[in-house]
Amino acid sequence: MADIADTRTFRRKVLYIPGYDPFPPRRYRELYRREGAAQAQTSDFALKQSPGIGENVDWSTEATMDGRRVITEFEVLTWSDLVQASMRASIAMTYVALIATAWIYLRNGAYQRLMWLRRGAALAALYPIAVLLGQLLVAVILGAIAGGLIGWFGIPYLHWLGFVPIFLLTLWAFRQQDSRFFAYYLMHDYAWTCRHDGAYAPELAARIAVFSDKVRAELARDWDEVLVVGHSSGAILAVSVLAAIDKLPERPTISLLTLGEVIPMMSFLPNAQVLRRDLHTMAKRDDIFWLDVTAPGDPCSFALTDPVAVSGVKPRVQKGPLILSAAFRQSLSDDRWRALRWRFFRLHFQYLCAFDKPGPYDYFRVTAGPQTLRERFAKVAPSPSRIDEVASKYTDFPQ
């Protein structure tokens, strides 16, 4: 019986929840195609990707690993429409959001605690603020120079005719170049996260409910594993999506993989009771295996922090998550590490990419290999460097 089980085709459904990202699913399809081919060549396994067939499949893969055939369907659970709507704020409203966001985190003491938890991630959160204020300063200086030139030409009291157009034009030019700076993008991301002091916005709560219904629908199909993957702020949504799934069938296996999580950015805020409740719920569950993968080399995540423990909602008996390091410095060659080391935003996506010296964590073996997440990692020891001390000021949640 074991031999028969080992030779049958393994079937998996991957439900991927992206972070705060305005782009459509094809971005992730092309990323998987390119990086999967690179990993297959490095690790010597067969991986073929095909376009999705049907409205609930964005792409599919057929792989042969460890002598077993594996078919995986991938579906991106999109909330890019909500992201796009939040990013339509004008330049002026973005600066208003900057002030409001800074005030929220400082007023509640959350930023100070995030700084204690992971200084690198907390400093990275200052990046859009610093860049936007720098751009504002440049606009003021250029505007003042233009106004001064008008005065120098002997036109008194009309300095503003030079200042205002140049000031506005400079800010507009910086906004047009945000694909290079990511300042507006990140500012909108942080503002979205904290705009209700940690509570889910009604439209996002509704989308989470839709995602939970999707998981339930897939659990009724003939899969060996349903794997929910949440990246960056998508990890926040993934936790709440699965926490809402009460009764699970005996089959298929359901697993949760969170990558590059930024959960404390929201769970440390006073009104994040729902998220804290969901973290507590997921940490108690033995029927859903939860693996959390981060890396100290990723300054945009809270690396090796147990999001349940640091949020102060650890149950008496904690089942998950298993905290594992992607160990960028060890799983990337010296040349590759040097090429990526200062590309912080790119490193934040490395969890979804190929490693030229792969270690225990390999995104493509996880998503296209013949083992469930529990089978692959249940006996792996958690990172000895993980942080599991309470760091949040706010630890209440509804029972």
C-alpha positions in Angstrom: 0.0 0.0 0.0 2.8 2.4 0.8 4.4 1.8 -2.6 1.2 2.6 -4.4 0.7 5.7 -2.3 4.3 6.8 -3.1 3.8 6.5 -6.8 0.4 8.2 -7.3 0.3 11.8 -8.5 0.4 14.3 -5.7 -2.2 17.1 -6.2 -2.0 20.5 -4.5 -3.8 23.8 -4.6 -1.9 27.0 -3.7 -3.9 30.0 -2.7 -1.4 32.9 -2.7 -2.2 36.2 -0.9 0.1 39.0 -1.9 1.1 41.9 0.2 0.1 45.5 -0.4 0.5 45.3 -4.2 -1.4 47.1 -7.0 -0.3 44.7 -9.7 -2.4 41.9 -11.1 -1.7 38.1 -10.7 0.3 37.9 -13.9 3.2 39.6 -12.1 3.4 36.5 -9.8 2.9 34.1 -12.6 5.8 35.5 -14.5 8.0 35.6 -11.4 7.2 31.9 -10.7 8.0 31.0 -14.3 11.3 32.7 -14.3 12.5 31.8 -10.8 11.1 28.3 -11.0 13.1 27.5 -14.1 16.3 28.8 -12.4 15.6 26.7 -9.3 14.9 23.6 -11.3 18.2 24.0 -13.1 20.1 24.5 -9.9 18.4 21.7 -7.9 18.0 19.3 -10.8 14.3 18.6 -10.8 11.7 18.9 -13.6 9.2 21.7 -13.4 6.9 22.7 -16.2 4.5 25.7 -15.9 1.3 26.1 -17.9 -1.3 28.9 -18.2 -4.3 28.6 -15.9 -7.4 26.8 -17.3 -10.6 28.2 -15.8 -11.4 31.3 -13.8 -10.0 29.9 -10.5 -6.5 29.0 -11.8 -3.8 31.6 -12.6 -1.2 29.0 -13.6 -0.4 25.4 -13.0 2.7 23.3 -12.7 3.7 19.8 -13.3 6.8 18.6 -11.5 8.8 15.5 -10.9 10.6 15.6 -7.6 12.0 12.6 -5.6 10.6 10.3 -8.3 7.0 11.5 -7.9 4.8 13.4 -10.2 3.2 16.5 -8.7 0.4 18.7 -10.1 -0.2 22.1 -8.5 -2.8 24.7 -9.3 -2.0 28.3 -8.3 -4.6 31.0 -7.6 -3.8 34.5 -6.5 -6.4 35.9 -4.0 -6.4 39.4 -5.2 -7.1 42.6 -3.3 -5.1 44.8 -5.7 -8.3 46.8 -6.4 -8.4 47.9 -2.8 -4.7 48.8 -3.0 -5.1 50.8 -6.2 -8.0 52.7 -4.6 -5.9 53.6 -1.6 -3.0 54.7 -3.8 -5.1 57.3 -5.7 -4.5 59.9 -3.0 -3.2 63.2 -4.2 0.3 64.5 -3.3 -1.2 66.8 -0.7 -3.2 63.9 0.9 -0.1 61.7 0.9 1.6 64.3 3.1 -1.5 64.4 5.3 -1.3 60.6 5.6 2.4 60.9 6.5 1.6 63.1 9.5 -1.4 61.0 10.5 0.6 57.7 10.3 3.5 59.0 12.2 1.2 60.4 14.9 -0.7 57.1 15.3 2.5 55.0 15.8 4.1 57.5 18.1 1.0 58.3 20.1 0.3 54.7 20.9 3.9 53.9 21.7 3.8 51.3 19.0 6.8 52.6 17.1 9.1 52.6 20.1 8.2 48.9 20.7 8.7 48.0 17.1 12.1 49.7 17.3 13.0 47.5 20.3 11.7 44.4 18.5 13.5 44.8 15.2 15.4 48.0 14.7 16.1 47.3 11.0 12.4 46.9 10.2 11.4 49.9 12.3 14.1 52.1 10.6 12.9 50.9 7.2 9.4 52.2 8.1 11.0 55.7 8.4 12.3 55.5 4.8 9.2 56.8 3.0 8.8 59.6 5.6 12.4 60.7 5.2 12.3 60.5 1.4 9.0 62.4 1.2 10.2 65.1 3.6 13.4 65.3 1.6 11.5 65.8 -1.6 9.4 68.5 0.1 12.6 70.3 1.1 14.0 70.1 -2.4 10.8 71.5 -3.8 10.9 74.4 -1.3 14.5 75.2 -2.2 13.9 75.1 -5.9 10.8 77.2 -5.5 12.6 79.7 -3.4 15.4 80.0 -6.0 12.8 80.6 -8.7 11.0 83.2 -6.6 14.3 84.9 -5.8 15.2 85.1 -9.5 11.9 87.0 -10.2 12.8 89.4 -7.4 16.4 89.8 -8.8 14.9 90.8 -12.1 13.2 93.7 -10.3 9.6 92.4 -10.0 8.8 93.0 -6.3 6.0 91.3 -4.4 5.6 88.6 -7.1 8.1 86.1 -5.8 5.2 83.6 -5.4 4.8 83.5 -9.2 8.2 81.8 -9.3 7.9 79.8 -6.1 4.5 78.1 -6.5 4.8 76.6 -10.1 8.4 75.3 -9.4 7.4 73.9 -6.0 4.4 72.0 -7.4 6.3 70.9 -10.5 9.1 69.5 -8.4 6.7 67.5 -6.2 4.9 66.2 -9.3 8.2 65.1 -10.9 9.1 63.2 -7.8 5.7 61.5 -7.8 6.2 60.5 -11.4 9.5 58.8 -10.5 8.2 56.9 -7.5 8.9 53.6 -9.3 12.6 54.4 -8.4 12.0 55.7 -4.9 8.9 53.7 -3.7 8.3 56.5 -1.2 4.6 57.1 -2.1 4.0 53.4 -2.4 5.4 52.6 1.0 3.7 55.6 2.6 0.3 54.5 1.3 1.1 50.9 2.6 1.8 52.1 6.1 -1.1 54.5 6.1 -3.5 51.7 5.0 -2.2 49.4 7.7 -2.9 51.8 10.6 -5.7 54.0 9.3 -8.2 52.4 11.8 -5.6 52.0 14.6 -5.2 48.4 13.6 -8.8 47.4 12.9 -9.6 45.9 9.5 -11.3 48.4 7.2 -14.9 47.2 6.3 -13.9 46.5 2.7 -10.9 44.5 3.7 -12.8 42.5 6.3 -15.3 41.7 3.5 -12.5 40.5 1.2 -11.1 38.3 4.0 -14.5 36.7 4.3 -14.5 36.0 0.5 -11.1 34.5 0.8 -12.2 32.2 3.6 -15.2 31.0 1.5 -12.7 30.3 -1.3 -10.6 28.1 1.1 -13.7 26.2 2.1 -14.6 25.6 -1.5 -11.2 24.2 -2.2 -11.3 21.9 0.9 -14.3 20.2 -0.8 -12.2 19.2 -3.8 -9.8 16.2 -4.2 -6.5 17.8 -3.2 -3.7 16.2 -1.2 -2.9 19.7 0.2 -4.4 23.1 0.2 -1.6 25.5 0.9 -2.3 29.1 1.8 0.7 31.4 1.3 0.7 35.0 2.6 3.6 37.3 1.8 4.5 40.5 3.6 1.2 42.2 4.7 -0.6 39.3 2.9 0.6 37.3 5.9 -1.8 39.3 8.1 -4.7 38.5 5.8 -3.7 34.8 5.6 -3.9 34.4 9.4 -7.4 35.9 9.6 -8.6 33.9 6.5 -7.7 30.6 8.1 -8.7 31.5 11.6 -12.3 31.8 10.2 -12.2 28.1 9.0 -13.7 26.2 11.9 -14.4 22.6 11.0 -11.9 20.9 8.7 -12.4 17.7 6.7 -10.1 14.8 7.2 -8.7 15.4 3.8 -7.1 17.4 2.2 -4.3 18.6 4.5 -4.4 22.4 4.9 -1.2 24.4 5.6 -0.2 28.0 6.1 3.0 29.5 4.9 3.8 33.1 5.9 6.8 34.8 4.2 8.5 38.1 5.1 5.7 38.9 7.6 5.1 42.4 9.0 2.3 41.4 11.4 3.6 43.5 14.4 3.0 46.7 12.3 -0.7 46.0 12.7 -1.0 43.7 15.8 0.8 46.3 18.0 -1.9 48.9 17.4 -4.8 49.4 20.0 -7.7 48.4 17.7 -6.1 45.3 16.3 -8.2 43.0 18.6 -9.5 40.9 15.7 -6.0 40.2 14.3 -4.8 39.4 17.8 -7.7 37.0 18.3 -6.9 35.3 15.0 -3.2 35.0 15.9 -4.2 33.4 19.2 -6.7 31.0 17.4 -4.1 29.9 14.8 -1.4 29.4 17.4 -3.7 26.9 19.2 -4.5 24.8 16.1 -2.9 21.5 15.5 -5.0 20.8 12.4 -3.3 23.5 10.4 0.5 23.4 10.1 1.9 27.0 10.1 5.4 27.7 9.0 6.7 31.3 9.2 9.8 32.1 7.1 11.7 35.3 7.4 15.4 36.3 7.1 17.7 38.7 8.9 18.9 39.9 5.5 15.4 41.2 4.7 15.1 44.6 6.5 11.5 45.0 5.4 10.2 42.2 7.6 10.2 41.4 11.3 12.8 38.7 10.9 12.7 35.6 13.2 10.0 37.1 15.4 7.2 34.9 16.6 4.2 37.1 15.7 2.0 35.4 18.2 4.3 35.7 21.2 5.5 39.2 20.5 1.9 40.3 20.1 1.2 39.0 23.6 -1.5 36.5 22.6 0.4 33.2 23.1 -2.0 30.4 24.2 -1.2 28.1 27.1 -0.2 25.4 24.7 1.2 26.9 21.5 1.2 24.7 18.4 2.5 27.3 15.8 4.0 28.9 14.0 7.3 27.2 13.4 9.8 30.1 13.0 12.4 29.3 10.3 15.1 31.5 8.7 15.5 31.6 5.0 19.1 32.4 5.7 19.8 34.5 2.7 23.5 34.8 3.5 23.9 31.0 3.4 21.4 30.1 0.7 22.7 32.7 -1.8 26.2 32.5 -3.3 28.6 35.3 -2.5 28.2 36.9 -5.9 24.4 36.7 -5.7 24.4 38.1 -2.2 26.6 41.0 -3.2 24.3 41.8 -6.2 21.2 41.8 -3.9 22.5 43.0 -0.6 21.5 46.7 -0.9 18.3 46.1 -3.0 16.1 46.0 0.0 12.8 45.8 -1.8 14.0 43.0 -4.1 15.3 41.1 -1.0 11.8 41.3 0.4 10.6 39.1 -2.5 13.5 36.7 -2.3 11.3 34.2 -0.5 9.4 33.7 -3.8 12.6 33.4 -5.8 15.4 30.9 -6.6 18.4 30.2 -4.3 21.6 29.1 -5.9 22.6 27.4 -2.6 19.2 26.2 -1.4 18.9 25.1 2.2 15.8 23.6 4.0 13.5 26.4 2.7 12.9 26.2 -1.0 9.7 27.9 -2.3 9.5 25.6 -5.3 9.9 22.3 -3.4 7.3 23.6 -1.0 4.8 24.6 -3.6 5.5 22.0 -6.3 7.1 19.1 -4.3 5.5 15.8 -3.2 5.3 16.5 0.5 2.9 18.6 2.5 4.3 21.4 4.6 3.9 19.4 7.7 5.8 16.4 6.2 8.6 18.6 5.0 9.1 20.7 8.2 7.5 19.0 11.2 10.8 17.7 12.4 12.8 20.8 11.6 14.0 22.7 14.7 12.9 26.4 15.0 15.5 29.1 14.6 17.4 29.5 17.9 17.6 33.2 17.2 13.8 33.7 17.2 12.3 36.4 19.4 9.3 35.2 21.5 9.0 37.8 24.2 6.0 40.0 24.6 6.7 43.3 23.0 3.2 44.8 22.3 1.6 47.3 24.7 -1.8 46.1 23.6 -2.6 42.4 24.1 -6.4 42.3 24.5 -8.7 40.5 22.1 -12.3 39.2 22.0 -12.9 35.7 23.4 
